[in-house]
Amino acid sequence: MSSIQKKIITINTKINAPVKEVWKKWIDPAHIVHWNHASDDWHTTFAENDLRIGGKFLSRMEAKNGSFGFDFYGEYTKVENYSHIEYELADGRKVQISFDSKGNETIVTENFEAEKENSPEIQKTGWQSILDNFKKHVEKK
């Protein structure tokens, strides 16, 4: 009997904002559409989010020139307000996100199972870019 070990990729960032503000901007579709992109030539045109166990989320991600787009979606499997989210993507990969409150700072850490189409390095770079955009969005005054 063989077991397939999935590659886990970890990214994180420290955000200069309290956890309640970080949490709200992470889960609110009105904010998601402003930060959920890996590069400036992409954007999220639509987002919906039902943050509860069994709830679903969807973000429509598209190239700004209209050449390509895809739906990023899944279902929540664990939700602990202001501290932890877990979900399963449509392709079966699992993602864990922690929000570690440090007073007026919050450390956001994501662990996600790598997919097979792109190298782990490309995936880490893309997901980290999205997280970096989230940090900029939260810290923007």
Summary of the structure (lengths in Angstrom):
residues: 141
radius of gyration: 14.9
end to end distance: 55.2
largest distance: 55.2
contacts: 389
relative contact order: 0.25
helix: 26%
strand: 43%
